[in-house]
Amino acid sequence: MLKDKLKEDLKSAMKAGDAERTGVLRLLQASLMNKEIEKRTKTGKDEAMTDDEVLAVLATEAKKRKDSIDAFEKGGRADLAAKEKSELAVLQAYLPQQLSQAEVEKQIEAMVKKNNYADFKVAVKEVMVVLKGKADGKLITETLKKMIGQGNG
């Protein structure tokens, strides 16, 4: 399981004295623990997290880093942006390979032709289901806006 791999990699990073990697993986472990507590509270059962749930937490953490990078670069804080980029690189090593912009456009174009979407919101929901975890949500919505225009979504 992915969660077990993360624990082993944390141990390895600690033994190797890799402070940055250790820090990122510790924060990730904390986020995973919070998600497990949240899941246990909702279901009332103590179940292990699935790999998909772990990947969702990883994607959330990666998105936080991307947003921080944008904010720091706009604020002229290249030092902080560089730190966030290195943390993002650690997280991305565990995420599945993302599709390129051209691949995303190709898949969305095929779905638009097949389904002939009239409603932007419906299109976003359906495309997100297919491309979840494979492409950035922002890229997906921007591509859909170009292809079918944005309703009031």
N, C-alpha and C positions, 0 to 999 in steps of 0.2 A: 504494500500500500504506500501511497505517496506520503502520508503522514509519518510513517515509520522511516522513510527515506530522509525526510526533513530532520527528524530527531537524530539520525545517524550522522547526517551532514553537520548538524550543530555540534555534536561531540567532536567530530573530526576538525572542524574549524577552531574549536576551543583548544584542542591538543596542539594544533599547528600554530596557535597564537595569532590567528587572523581576526583581529579585533572588529574590523568592519563587517565581515561576513557573519561573525558571531552575533554582533548587534542586530543585524537585519533578521537573522534566523530566530533570535530570541523574541523580537517584536512580532514576528510571524507566528511563533508558538503561542504568544499571548493572545493574538487575534483569533487563532484557532481555538484556544481554550474558551475565550469569550463566546465564540459561536457555538461550541459544544454546550456551554451552560444555557445559552439562549434556546438551543434545540431541546435540551432536557426540560427546560421550563415549559416550553410549548407542548411537547408531547407527553411529558410525565414519564418518559422511558429513558434509560441510560444506554443509548445506542452509539456505536462508533460512527464517526463521520465517514461518508463515502468519499471516494476520490473526486467525484464531481463537486461535492461540497467544499473540499479542500481547495480545488481549483478555483471555485468561486471566491473564496477568501483571498487566494493569491492574486486573482484578477483585480479584486477591490483594492488590495494593497498597492498593486502596480499602478492602478488608476490614480490613487492618492499621490504617488510619486510623480506621475506625469503632470498632474494638475499643479503640484508644487514647483516643478521645473518651470512650467509656463509662468507662474506667478513670480518666481525669483528672477527669471530672465527679464520679465517686464519691469521689475523693480530694480534692475541693475545689480543684482546680487549673484554674480557668476560663481562665487565661491560656494554659496549654498546650493545653487543649481547643479554644480559639479558633484557635490555630495549626494544629492538626490538621484542624479544619473547613475552613479556607481551603485547605489542601493537598488535602483530599478534593474540594473544589469544582473544583480544577484537573484532578484525575484523572477526575471524573465527566463532564467536558466531552468526553472521548474514549470513554466507555462508552455502549452503546446505552441508550435510554430504558427505565427500569424500569417494570414494570407496577404499578398501584396495588394496595392491599390488596384492594379489592373485585374487581378483575379477576383477581387471583391466586385468591381464594376461588371465583370463578365457574368458572375453568378447572379447579381441583382438584375442585370439586363435580361437574362434568361427567365427569371421569375416574373419580371414585369410583363414580358411578352406572353408567357404562359397564362398568367392569372389576370392580366389586363386590369390592374388596380385602378379604382376610381377614388378611393378614400386613402389619404396619406397615412392616417393612423393604423388602418387595417394592414396596409403594406408594411409599415415599420414592424408591427407585431409579428407578422408572418416571416419576414426576412430575418428578424432577430432570432427567431426560433431555429432557423436553418443555420445561421452563421454565428450563433452564440459560442464564444470562446475561440472562434477562428479569426475574428476581425474586431477592430475597435468600433464600439457603438457610434461614436461621433462620425467616423468615416462612413459607416452604413447609412446614417440619417442624411449626411451631406450628399452622398451619392444618390439616394432616393429623391431628395429635393431636386437635384439636377434632372433626373430622369422623368419624374411624374409631377414635379411641382409640389409645393407644400400647400396643403389645405389650410385649415386653421389649427394644425397640430404643432 
